Amino acid sequence: MYDIAVIGSGPAGISAAITALVRGKSVAVVSNPASESGLYKAERIDNYPGLPAVSGAELSDAFISHARSLGAELFTGKVQTILPNDDTIFVGYGMEMFEARALIFAPGVVRTSAFPGERELLGLGVSYCATCDGMLYRGKEVCVVCLSPDAAEEAEYLRSIGCKVFTTDSKKIAIGGGDRVEWVEIDGQRRSCEGVFVLRDSVAPDVLIPGLELRTNTCASAPRARPTSPEYSLRETAPARLTR
């Protein structure tokens, strides 16, 4: 059990983690590998106070080292589940899960849009987690949309438990059906299926936390959310806090 879970290891998330740590809180930070972030790939950053002419990789490594030196526990994986439960919150990433008393949500900007039909049929045949939901589709035909490095591995897992899997890496996808998924359209070609696993590097914030209102990359309905500095060259979602 941690006092605070932080989603995201960019400037906003690490700043929040450091602030909590110096106030004596236990903190877990979970994010995708730092090397996959836009910050890490920046060749040179000149407008970060006190650290001129630094590479994105150097800045990211410094953030993480600082948080770790203060006692933060850092976990690597795609956050797939956030479950409020009475006075605590469960955070699921990969095949692991931990519990915290509060959540600071600073995942950065999700740069992909939902496919037509994706949000409408989420939980009705559309899933973002093969290991979470795969057993529901044993013996059924499912489509795996492979848009993340580990998607092929998750597709093999689905095959291993008896799902009838076909895969695609196309971004021209539409999903449809009545009360549940009945078909997926790939590059204009429709194919029947009972499930679609959309496997991206990250999941949109308002999907992870149903009911969260987003407004211009800021978590509008979360208390005390505030934008990061406009001087910084890489925008991130403002840290939003969810407590129960």
C-alpha positions, 0 to 999 in steps of 0.5 A: 500500500502506497500513500500516492500513486503517480501515473507518468514519469515526465516532468509533471509526474516526477515533480508531483512525486518529489513534492510528495516524497519530501513531505514524507509520503510513500510514492509509486510511479508507473509509466511506459519506458522513459525511452518511448517518451517524446521528452527522451527523444529530444536531441536538445532542450534549451529552455529548462531552468538551470539545465541549458543545452541538455538532451531529453534523455539526460533530463529524463534520467535526471528526473527519475534518478532524483525521485528514486534517490528520495525513495520513490518506487518506479514501475514500468508498464502500460497502465490499463486499469484504475479502480477506485475502491472505498478509501483506496485506488487499485492501479493495474499495469501489465499483469501487475497491480498495486494499491494506493490511497490517492492518485496523481494522474500525469500521463502526458498527451495521448497522441492518438484518437479513438477509432469509430465505434471504439468508445461506444463498444468499450466493454462490449467487445472492445478491450485494451488488455488481452491478459485481463479480458482474453478468457472471455473470448475463448473459442471466439474470433477476435481482432488484435490491432497491434499498435504497441511493441508488446502487441504481438506477444499479447496476440500470441497469449490470446491464441494460447488460451484458445481465441481465434485471432487475426491481427492488423497494424492498420490505423484505418479501423472502424468497429461496429455492431448492435449491443456488442461488437459484431465486425471490424472494418480494416482498410475498407474491408469488413470482417466478422468478429466478436472482440477487438483488442486495441493495443496501443502504447497508452490508454486515453485518460477518460477511458482509464477513469470513466467520467473524467472530463477533458478540456484542452489537455487539462483534466477539467473535473479533477480538483486542483488541476493546473496547466504546466508551464507554457515555457516548457517545450513539450506539453504534458497533461496537468497533474490531476489528483483523484482521491476517494 
